[in-house]
């Protein structure tokens, strides 16, 4: 199995009418980019709530998943796998508006068999944007999968962490 790099969102998003090549209210916008290492078409949304996007991959087996975001303040993305119950909120700690850097970070390990990636802007604070440059999936070896399953099957390795400072929606809308 080879590494998969999703860096052209114009070919992968469903429904296809949820994306456009220009910025339109409540649509995802496709923006070309180029780095020293690769080029592609970024998935972006500017302070709107477009329809959720699904990326169908038809993969089998375990993968390490990495997400690359444009690095500036207020870049927030909700992302999950189709069999997850809720979204993961991924945010950058960028360098202010106008930053032109893309940073890749590890998101998670997952069995991608019968699983798709879902990207959303729903329930994200007003005044923020979402910009995903690429998603990279690295297949895991049998030894890595075995070690992963062994570690997370132990009760002492299970953690639950949650926080809610109620600062986004309530504060911004002055409820």
GUGU-264644 format. One record per residue: x, y, z of N, C-alpha, C, O in turn; residue in one letter; residue number from 1. Coordinates in steps of 0.05 Angstrom, whole numbers. Example, Ala and Ser with C-alpha at 12.3 -4.5 7.8 and 13.67 -1.06 7.14 Angstrom:
BEGIN
+--------+--------+--------+--------+--------+--------+--------+--------+--------+--------+--------+--------+---+-----+
:     nX :     nY :     nZ :    caX :    caY :    caZ :     cX :     cY :     cZ :     oX :     oY :     oZ : r :   k :
+--------+--------+--------+--------+--------+--------+--------+--------+--------+--------+--------+--------+---+-----+
:    264 :   -114 :    156 :    246 :    -90 :    156 :    264 :    -66 :    156 :    285 :    -66 :    169 : A :   1 :
:    257 :    -45 :    142 :    273 :    -21 :    143 :    258 :      1 :    157 :    268 :     23 :    161 : S :   2 :
+--------+--------+--------+--------+--------+--------+--------+--------+--------+--------+--------+--------+---+-----+
END
This chain:
BEGIN
+--------+--------+--------+--------+--------+--------+--------+--------+--------+--------+--------+--------+---+-----+
:     nX :     nY :     nZ :    caX :    caY :    caZ :     cX :     cY :     cZ :     oX :     oY :     oZ : r :   k :
+--------+--------+--------+--------+--------+--------+--------+--------+--------+--------+--------+--------+---+-----+
:     17 :    -24 :      0 :      0 :      0 :      0 :     18 :     25 :      0 :     39 :     26 :     13 : X :   1 :
:      8 :     45 :    -14 :     23 :     70 :    -16 :      9 :     92 :     -2 :    -15 :     92 :      3 : X :   2 :
:     25 :    112 :      6 :     15 :    136 :     18 :     -5 :    150 :     -2 :      0 :    150 :    -26 : X :   3 :
:    -26 :    162 :      9 :    -46 :    176 :     -7 :    -45 :    205 :      1 :    -47 :    212 :     25 : X :   4 :
:    -42 :    223 :    -19 :    -43 :    252 :    -14 :    -67 :    264 :    -28 :    -68 :    263 :    -53 : X :   5 :
:    -85 :    274 :    -13 :   -109 :    287 :    -24 :   -102 :    317 :    -24 :   -105 :    330 :     -3 : X :   6 :
:    -94 :    327 :    -47 :    -86 :    356 :    -48 :   -101 :    370 :    -71 :    -94 :    393 :    -77 : X :   7 :
:   -121 :    357 :    -83 :   -137 :    370 :   -103 :   -166 :    364 :    -96 :   -178 :    345 :   -105 : X :   8 :
:   -177 :    382 :    -80 :   -205 :    378 :    -70 :   -226 :    382 :    -92 :   -249 :    375 :    -88 : X :   9 :
:   -218 :    393 :   -115 :   -238 :    396 :   -136 :   -247 :    369 :   -148 :   -268 :    368 :   -160 : X :  10 :
:   -231 :    349 :   -144 :   -238 :    322 :   -155 :   -250 :    303 :   -135 :   -259 :    282 :   -142 : X :  11 :
:   -251 :    310 :   -109 :   -257 :    291 :    -88 :   -282 :    297 :    -72 :   -292 :    279 :    -58 : X :  12 :
:   -293 :    321 :    -75 :   -315 :    329 :    -56 :   -342 :    321 :    -66 :   -349 :    324 :    -90 : X :  13 :
:   -359 :    311 :    -48 :   -387 :    306 :    -53 :   -403 :    318 :    -31 :   -396 :    316 :     -7 : X :  14 :
:   -425 :    331 :    -38 :   -435 :    336 :    -64 :   -419 :    356 :    -80 :   -408 :    376 :    -68 : X :  15 :
:   -416 :    352 :   -106 :   -399 :    370 :   -122 :   -411 :    398 :   -124 :   -395 :    417 :   -129 : X :  16 :
:   -437 :    402 :   -121 :   -448 :    429 :   -122 :   -444 :    445 :    -97 :   -453 :    468 :    -95 : X :  17 :
:   -431 :    433 :    -77 :   -425 :    448 :    -52 :   -399 :    463 :    -54 :   -392 :    478 :    -36 : X :  18 :
:   -384 :    459 :    -76 :   -358 :    473 :    -80 :   -360 :    490 :   -106 :   -375 :    484 :   -124 : X :  19 :
:   -343 :    511 :   -106 :   -343 :    529 :   -129 :   -314 :    540 :   -132 :   -299 :    541 :   -113 : X :  20 :
:   -308 :    549 :   -156 :   -281 :    560 :   -161 :   -279 :    589 :   -152 :   -257 :    601 :   -152 : X :  21 :
:   -301 :    602 :   -145 :   -301 :    629 :   -135 :   -316 :    629 :   -108 :   -331 :    611 :   -102 : X :  22 :
:   -311 :    650 :    -92 :   -324 :    652 :    -66 :   -353 :    660 :    -70 :   -359 :    682 :    -79 : X :  23 :
:   -371 :    641 :    -62 :   -400 :    646 :    -63 :   -411 :    639 :    -36 :   -402 :    620 :    -23 : X :  24 :
:   -430 :    655 :    -27 :   -441 :    651 :      0 :   -451 :    622 :      3 :   -465 :    611 :    -14 : X :  25 :
:   -443 :    611 :     26 :   -451 :    584 :     34 :   -442 :    562 :     15 :   -455 :    541 :     12 : X :  26 :
:   -420 :    566 :      1 :   -407 :    546 :    -15 :   -378 :    544 :     -7 :   -366 :    564 :      3 : X :  27 :
:   -366 :    521 :    -10 :   -337 :    518 :     -6 :   -323 :    529 :    -30 :   -334 :    527 :    -53 : X :  28 :
:   -301 :    542 :    -27 :   -286 :    554 :    -48 :   -260 :    538 :    -53 :   -247 :    530 :    -34 : X :  29 :
:   -254 :    533 :    -78 :   -230 :    519 :    -86 :   -208 :    539 :    -94 :   -212 :    556 :   -112 : X :  30 :
:   -186 :    538 :    -80 :   -164 :    558 :    -84 :   -138 :    544 :    -91 :   -128 :    528 :    -75 : X :  31 :
:   -127 :    550 :   -114 :   -101 :    537 :   -122 :    -79 :    548 :   -103 :    -79 :    571 :    -94 : X :  32 :
:    -60 :    530 :    -97 :    -37 :    538 :    -81 :    -12 :    523 :    -91 :    -14 :    503 :   -105 : X :  33 :
:     11 :    533 :    -82 :     36 :    520 :    -89 :     56 :    524 :    -67 :     59 :    546 :    -57 : X :  34 :
:     69 :    503 :    -58 :     90 :    504 :    -38 :    116 :    495 :    -52 :    116 :    489 :    -75 : X :  35 :
:    137 :    495 :    -37 :    163 :    485 :    -47 :    162 :    455 :    -52 :    179 :    445 :    -68 : X :  36 :
:    143 :    441 :    -40 :    142 :    412 :    -42 :    119 :    401 :    -59 :    121 :    380 :    -71 : X :  37 :
:     97 :    416 :    -60 :     74 :    406 :    -76 :     55 :    430 :    -83 :     59 :    452 :    -74 : X :  38 :
:     36 :    424 :   -100 :     16 :    443 :   -107 :    -11 :    429 :   -107 :    -12 :    404 :   -108 : X :  39 :
:    -32 :    444 :   -106 :    -58 :    431 :   -105 :    -80 :    452 :   -105 :    -76 :    475 :   -111 : X :  40 :
:   -104 :    443 :    -98 :   -127 :    461 :    -96 :   -139 :    458 :    -68 :   -150 :    437 :    -61 : X :  41 :
:   -137 :    479 :    -53 :   -145 :    480 :    -25 :   -175 :    483 :    -23 :   -188 :    495 :    -40 : X :  42 :
:   -187 :    471 :     -1 :   -215 :    474 :      5 :   -218 :    496 :     26 :   -206 :    494 :     47 : X :  43 :
:   -234 :    516 :     19 :   -236 :    540 :     37 :   -265 :    549 :     40 :   -281 :    545 :     23 : X :  44 :
:   -270 :    560 :     63 :   -296 :    573 :     69 :   -291 :    597 :     86 :   -276 :    596 :    106 : X :  45 :
:   -303 :    619 :     79 :   -298 :    645 :     92 :   -322 :    654 :    108 :   -340 :    666 :     96 : X :  46 :
:   -322 :    648 :    133 :   -343 :    658 :    151 :   -371 :    651 :    143 :   -389 :    667 :    146 : X :  47 :
:   -375 :    628 :    131 :   -401 :    618 :    122 :   -406 :    591 :    134 :   -390 :    580 :    149 : X :  48 :
:   -429 :    579 :    127 :   -436 :    552 :    135 :   -445 :    536 :    111 :   -469 :    531 :    107 : X :  49 :
:   -426 :    528 :     94 :   -433 :    512 :     71 :   -441 :    484 :     79 :   -436 :    475 :    101 : X :  50 :
:   -452 :    469 :     60 :   -459 :    442 :     64 :   -435 :    425 :     71 :   -413 :    431 :     61 : X :  51 :
:   -438 :    405 :     88 :   -416 :    387 :     94 :   -406 :    373 :     69 :   -421 :    367 :     51 : X :  52 :
:   -380 :    368 :     68 :   -367 :    355 :     46 :   -359 :    327 :     54 :   -349 :    323 :     77 : X :  53 :
:   -363 :    307 :     37 :   -353 :    280 :     41 :   -332 :    273 :     21 :   -336 :    277 :     -3 : X :  54 :
:   -311 :    261 :     30 :   -289 :    251 :     12 :   -289 :    221 :     14 :   -281 :    210 :     34 : X :  55 :
:   -299 :    208 :     -7 :   -300 :    179 :     -8 :   -273 :    168 :    -17 :   -262 :    177 :    -38 : X :  56 :
:   -262 :    149 :     -2 :   -235 :    139 :     -8 :   -234 :    109 :    -16 :   -216 :    101 :    -30 : X :  57 :
:   -254 :     93 :     -8 :   -254 :     65 :    -15 :   -228 :     51 :     -7 :   -217 :     36 :    -23 : X :  58 :
:   -220 :     55 :     18 :   -195 :     43 :     28 :   -201 :     20 :     46 :   -224 :     17 :     56 : X :  59 :
:   -181 :      3 :     51 :   -183 :    -19 :     70 :   -158 :    -18 :     88 :   -136 :    -13 :     78 : X :  60 :
:   -162 :    -23 :    113 :   -140 :    -24 :    132 :   -136 :      1 :    148 :   -150 :     21 :    145 : X :  61 :
:   -115 :      0 :    164 :   -108 :     22 :    183 :    -89 :     42 :    169 :    -71 :     35 :    154 : X :  62 :
:    -94 :     68 :    175 :    -78 :     90 :    165 :    -72 :    110 :    187 :    -89 :    114 :    205 : X :  63 :
:    -49 :    123 :    185 :    -44 :    147 :    201 :    -53 :    170 :    183 :    -46 :    172 :    160 : X :  64 :
:    -68 :    189 :    195 :    -80 :    210 :    179 :    -69 :    237 :    189 :    -68 :    243 :    213 : X :  65 :
:    -60 :    253 :    169 :    -48 :    279 :    174 :    -65 :    300 :    160 :    -76 :    295 :    138 : X :  66 :
:    -68 :    323 :    172 :    -84 :    345 :    160 :    -65 :    370 :    158 :    -50 :    376 :    176 : X :  67 :
:    -66 :    383 :    135 :    -50 :    407 :    130 :    -69 :    431 :    128 :    -86 :    432 :    111 : X :  68 :
:    -64 :    451 :    145 :    -80 :    475 :    145 :    -63 :    500 :    140 :    -40 :    500 :    145 : X :  69 :
:    -77 :    520 :    128 :    -64 :    546 :    124 :    -60 :    558 :    152 :    -79 :    558 :    168 : X :  70 :
:    -36 :    568 :    157 :    -29 :    577 :    184 :    -34 :    607 :    188 :    -17 :    623 :    182 : X :  71 :
:    -58 :    613 :    197 :    -64 :    640 :    206 :    -85 :    638 :    228 :    -98 :    618 :    231 : X :  72 :
:    -88 :    660 :    243 :   -108 :    660 :    264 :   -135 :    655 :    253 :   -141 :    663 :    231 : X :  73 :
:   -152 :    643 :    268 :   -180 :    638 :    262 :   -185 :    619 :    239 :   -204 :    622 :    224 : X :  74 :
:   -167 :    599 :    236 :   -172 :    578 :    217 :   -181 :    553 :    232 :   -165 :    541 :    246 : X :  75 :
:   -206 :    546 :    230 :   -218 :    524 :    245 :   -233 :    506 :    226 :   -248 :    515 :    208 : X :  76 :
:   -230 :    480 :    229 :   -243 :    460 :    212 :   -255 :    439 :    230 :   -242 :    430 :    250 : X :  77 :
:   -279 :    430 :    224 :   -291 :    407 :    237 :   -287 :    384 :    218 :   -294 :    385 :    194 : X :  78 :
:   -277 :    362 :    228 :   -271 :    339 :    211 :   -277 :    313 :    227 :   -273 :    312 :    251 : X :  79 :
:   -287 :    293 :    213 :   -292 :    267 :    225 :   -291 :    245 :    204 :   -291 :    251 :    180 : X :  80 :
:   -292 :    221 :    213 :   -296 :    198 :    195 :   -326 :    192 :    195 :   -340 :    198 :    214 : X :  81 :
:   -335 :    180 :    173 :   -364 :    176 :    171 :   -376 :    158 :    193 :   -399 :    161 :    198 : X :  82 :
:   -360 :    141 :    205 :   -371 :    125 :    227 :   -366 :    137 :    255 :   -373 :    125 :    275 : X :  83 :
:   -355 :    162 :    256 :   -352 :    176 :    281 :   -379 :    188 :    289 :   -395 :    195 :    272 : X :  84 :
:   -384 :    191 :    316 :   -408 :    203 :    325 :   -407 :    233 :    324 :   -428 :    246 :    322 : X :  85 :
:   -384 :    244 :    327 :   -382 :    274 :    327 :   -357 :    283 :    313 :   -339 :    267 :    306 : X :  86 :
:   -356 :    309 :    308 :   -334 :    321 :    294 :   -311 :    328 :    313 :   -315 :    332 :    337 : X :  87 :
:   -287 :    328 :    302 :   -263 :    338 :    317 :   -258 :    366 :    307 :   -258 :    371 :    282 : X :  88 :
:   -254 :    384 :    325 :   -249 :    412 :    317 :   -218 :    415 :    316 :   -205 :    411 :    336 : X :  89 :
:   -208 :    423 :    293 :   -179 :    427 :    289 :   -175 :    457 :    283 :   -188 :    468 :    265 : X :  90 :
:   -157 :    469 :    298 :   -152 :    498 :    295 :   -123 :    503 :    294 :   -106 :    488 :    305 : X :  91 :
:   -116 :    524 :    280 :    -88 :    533 :    279 :    -82 :    554 :    300 :   -100 :    567 :    310 : X :  92 :
:    -57 :    556 :    306 :    -47 :    578 :    323 :    -28 :    594 :    306 :     -4 :    594 :    311 : X :  93 :
:    -40 :    607 :    287 :    -24 :    620 :    266 :    -12 :    646 :    274 :    -11 :    653 :    297 : X :  94 :
:     -2 :    659 :    253 :     14 :    683 :    257 :     -1 :    709 :    248 :     12 :    728 :    242 : X :  95 :
:    -27 :    708 :    248 :    -42 :    732 :    241 :    -51 :    730 :    212 :    -43 :    713 :    197 : X :  96 :
:    -68 :    749 :    204 :    -78 :    750 :    177 :    -55 :    755 :    157 :    -37 :    770 :    163 : X :  97 :
:    -57 :    741 :    135 :    -38 :    745 :    113 :    -15 :    725 :    114 :      2 :    726 :     97 : X :  98 :
:    -14 :    708 :    134 :      7 :    688 :    136 :      4 :    669 :    112 :    -18 :    663 :    103 : X :  99 :
:     27 :    661 :    100 :     26 :    645 :     76 :     39 :    618 :     81 :     52 :    607 :     63 : X : 100 :
:     36 :    607 :    104 :     49 :    581 :    110 :     27 :    560 :    113 :      5 :    565 :    122 : X : 101 :
:     34 :    536 :    106 :     17 :    512 :    109 :     32 :    494 :    128 :     56 :    488 :    125 : X : 102 :
:     17 :    484 :    148 :     30 :    465 :    167 :     13 :    439 :    169 :    -11 :    440 :    171 : X : 103 :
:     27 :    417 :    168 :     15 :    391 :    170 :     18 :    381 :    198 :     39 :    383 :    210 : X : 104 :
:     -4 :    369 :    208 :     -3 :    357 :    235 :    -17 :    330 :    235 :    -35 :    325 :    220 : X : 105 :
:     -8 :    313 :    253 :    -20 :    286 :    256 :    -48 :    290 :    268 :    -51 :    305 :    287 : X : 106 :
:    -68 :    277 :    256 :    -95 :    278 :    267 :   -102 :    253 :    283 :   -108 :    255 :    306 : X : 107 :
:   -100 :    229 :    269 :   -107 :    205 :    283 :    -99 :    180 :    268 :    -90 :    182 :    245 : X : 108 :
:   -103 :    157 :    281 :   -101 :    131 :    268 :   -129 :    120 :    265 :   -146 :    124 :    283 : X : 109 :
:   -135 :    108 :    243 :   -162 :     97 :    239 :   -162 :     74 :    219 :   -146 :     72 :    201 : X : 110 :
:   -181 :     56 :    224 :   -187 :     35 :    204 :   -205 :     48 :    183 :   -228 :     55 :    189 : X : 111 :
:   -195 :     51 :    159 :   -210 :     65 :    138 :   -228 :     47 :    122 :   -241 :     56 :    103 : X : 112 :
:   -230 :     22 :    129 :   -248 :      4 :    116 :   -277 :     14 :    119 :   -287 :     18 :    141 : X : 113 :
:   -291 :     18 :     96 :   -318 :     29 :     96 :   -320 :     55 :    111 :   -341 :     60 :    124 : X : 114 :
:   -300 :     72 :    109 :   -300 :     98 :    123 :   -293 :    120 :    103 :   -277 :    116 :     85 : X : 115 :
:   -306 :    143 :    106 :   -301 :    166 :     89 :   -294 :    189 :    108 :   -298 :    187 :    132 : X : 116 :
:   -283 :    211 :     97 :   -276 :    235 :    112 :   -298 :    255 :    107 :   -306 :    260 :     85 : X : 117 :
:   -308 :    267 :    129 :   -329 :    288 :    127 :   -317 :    314 :    139 :   -306 :    314 :    160 : X : 118 :
:   -321 :    336 :    124 :   -310 :    362 :    132 :   -334 :    381 :    135 :   -352 :    381 :    118 : X : 119 :
:   -334 :    397 :    156 :   -357 :    414 :    162 :   -348 :    441 :    172 :   -327 :    444 :    184 : X : 120 :
:   -365 :    461 :    168 :   -362 :    488 :    180 :   -384 :    493 :    200 :   -384 :    514 :    213 : X : 121 :
:   -402 :    474 :    204 :   -424 :    479 :    222 :   -414 :    483 :    251 :   -395 :    471 :    259 : X : 122 :
:   -428 :    500 :    265 :   -422 :    506 :    293 :   -394 :    516 :    298 :   -382 :    511 :    319 : X : 123 :
:   -384 :    532 :    279 :   -358 :    545 :    283 :   -363 :    574 :    287 :   -381 :    586 :    274 : X : 124 :
:   -348 :    587 :    305 :   -353 :    615 :    312 :   -352 :    634 :    289 :   -336 :    630 :    270 : X : 125 :
:   -369 :    654 :    290 :   -369 :    675 :    270 :   -342 :    689 :    269 :   -329 :    692 :    290 : X : 126 :
:   -333 :    697 :    246 :   -308 :    710 :    243 :   -284 :    692 :    238 :   -261 :    701 :    239 : X : 127 :
:   -289 :    667 :    234 :   -268 :    648 :    228 :   -270 :    637 :    200 :   -291 :    640 :    187 : X : 128 :
:   -248 :    626 :    190 :   -247 :    613 :    164 :   -239 :    584 :    167 :   -229 :    576 :    188 : X : 129 :
:   -242 :    569 :    145 :   -233 :    541 :    144 :   -217 :    538 :    118 :   -228 :    543 :     97 : X : 130 :
:   -192 :    529 :    120 :   -175 :    526 :     97 :   -158 :    500 :    100 :   -140 :    499 :    117 : X : 131 :
:   -165 :    480 :     84 :   -150 :    454 :     85 :   -135 :    452 :     59 :   -146 :    452 :     38 : X : 132 :
:   -108 :    449 :     62 :    -91 :    446 :     38 :    -90 :    417 :     29 :    -92 :    412 :      5 : X : 133 :
:    -86 :    399 :     48 :    -86 :    371 :     40 :    -92 :    353 :     64 :    -90 :    361 :     87 : X : 134 :
:    -98 :    328 :     57 :   -101 :    306 :     76 :    -83 :    284 :     67 :    -84 :    276 :     43 : X : 135 :
:    -66 :    274 :     84 :    -47 :    253 :     77 :    -53 :    228 :     94 :    -55 :    230 :    118 : X : 136 :
:    -55 :    206 :     80 :    -61 :    180 :     93 :    -37 :    162 :     89 :    -30 :    156 :     66 : X : 137 :
:    -25 :    152 :    111 :     -2 :    135 :    109 :    -10 :    107 :    119 :    -18 :    104 :    142 : X : 138 :
:     -8 :     86 :    102 :    -15 :     59 :    111 :      2 :     49 :    133 :     26 :     55 :    134 : X : 139 :
:    -10 :     35 :    152 :      5 :     24 :    174 :     14 :     -5 :    168 :     -1 :    -20 :    155 : X : 140 :
:     37 :    -12 :    179 :     46 :    -40 :    176 :     30 :    -57 :    196 :     18 :    -47 :    214 : X : 141 :
:     32 :    -83 :    192 :     19 :   -102 :    211 :     29 :    -98 :    239 :     14 :   -100 :    259 : X : 142 :
:     56 :    -93 :    242 :     68 :    -89 :    268 :     57 :    -64 :    281 :     51 :    -64 :    305 : X : 143 :
:     53 :    -42 :    266 :     42 :    -17 :    277 :     13 :    -21 :    285 :      5 :    -11 :    307 : X : 144 :
:     -3 :    -35 :    269 :    -31 :    -40 :    276 :    -32 :    -57 :    302 :    -49 :    -51 :    319 : X : 145 :
:    -15 :    -77 :    304 :    -15 :    -94 :    328 :     -8 :    -78 :    353 :    -21 :    -81 :    373 : X : 146 :
:     12 :    -61 :    351 :     20 :    -45 :    373 :     -2 :    -25 :    381 :     -7 :    -20 :    405 : X : 147 :
:    -14 :    -13 :    361 :    -36 :      6 :    366 :    -59 :     -8 :    380 :    -69 :      2 :    400 : X : 148 :
:    -68 :    -31 :    370 :    -90 :    -46 :    383 :    -83 :    -54 :    411 :   -100 :    -53 :    429 : X : 149 :
:    -58 :    -63 :    415 :    -50 :    -72 :    442 :    -51 :    -49 :    462 :    -60 :    -52 :    484 : X : 150 :
:    -40 :    -26 :    454 :    -39 :     -3 :    472 :    -67 :      6 :    479 :    -73 :     11 :    503 : X : 151 :
:    -85 :      9 :    459 :   -111 :     21 :    465 :   -131 :      0 :    475 :   -154 :      8 :    482 : X : 152 :
:   -124 :    -25 :    477 :   -142 :    -45 :    488 :   -140 :    -45 :    519 :   -157 :    -57 :    532 : X : 153 :
:   -119 :    -33 :    530 :   -115 :    -32 :    559 :   -131 :    -10 :    572 :   -130 :     13 :    563 : X : 154 :
:   -145 :    -16 :    592 :   -162 :      3 :    606 :   -146 :     27 :    616 :   -156 :     50 :    615 : X : 155 :
:   -122 :     23 :    626 :   -106 :     45 :    637 :    -97 :     65 :    616 :    -88 :     87 :    623 : X : 156 :
:   -100 :     58 :    591 :    -92 :     77 :    569 :   -116 :     92 :    558 :   -113 :    107 :    538 : X : 157 :
:   -140 :     88 :    569 :   -163 :    102 :    558 :   -166 :    128 :    573 :   -164 :    129 :    598 : X : 158 :
:   -171 :    150 :    558 :   -174 :    176 :    569 :   -199 :    190 :    557 :   -206 :    185 :    534 : X : 159 :
:   -211 :    207 :    573 :   -233 :    223 :    564 :   -227 :    251 :    574 :   -222 :    256 :    598 : X : 160 :
:   -227 :    270 :    556 :   -222 :    298 :    563 :   -242 :    315 :    548 :   -247 :    312 :    524 : X : 161 :
:   -254 :    334 :    562 :   -273 :    352 :    550 :   -270 :    379 :    563 :   -264 :    381 :    587 : X : 162 :
:   -276 :    400 :    548 :   -276 :    427 :    559 :   -296 :    443 :    543 :   -301 :    439 :    520 : X : 163 :
:   -309 :    462 :    557 :   -327 :    480 :    544 :   -326 :    506 :    559 :   -338 :    508 :    581 : X : 164 :
:   -314 :    526 :    548 :   -312 :    552 :    562 :   -335 :    570 :    554 :   -337 :    593 :    564 : X : 165 :
:   -353 :    561 :    537 :   -377 :    575 :    528 :   -370 :    603 :    520 :   -385 :    622 :    524 : X : 166 :
:   -347 :    606 :    507 :   -338 :    633 :    499 :   -344 :    640 :    470 :   -346 :    663 :    463 : X : 167 :
:   -348 :    620 :    453 :   -352 :    626 :    425 :   -380 :    637 :    418 :   -384 :    661 :    417 : X : 168 :
:   -399 :    619 :    415 :   -425 :    627 :    405 :   -439 :    645 :    425 :   -451 :    666 :    417 : X : 169 :
:   -439 :    638 :    450 :   -453 :    655 :    470 :   -441 :    683 :    472 :   -456 :    703 :    473 : X : 170 :
:   -415 :    685 :    472 :   -402 :    710 :    474 :   -406 :    727 :    449 :   -413 :    751 :    451 : X : 171 :
:   -402 :    715 :    426 :   -403 :    730 :    401 :   -432 :    739 :    394 :   -435 :    760 :    382 : X : 172 :
:   -452 :    724 :    402 :   -479 :    732 :    396 :   -492 :    745 :    420 :   -515 :    753 :    419 : X : 173 :
:   -478 :    749 :    442 :   -487 :    762 :    466 :   -514 :    752 :    476 :   -532 :    767 :    481 : X : 174 :
:   -515 :    725 :    477 :   -540 :    712 :    486 :   -543 :    716 :    516 :   -562 :    707 :    528 : X : 175 :
+--------+--------+--------+--------+--------+--------+--------+--------+--------+--------+--------+--------+---+-----+
END
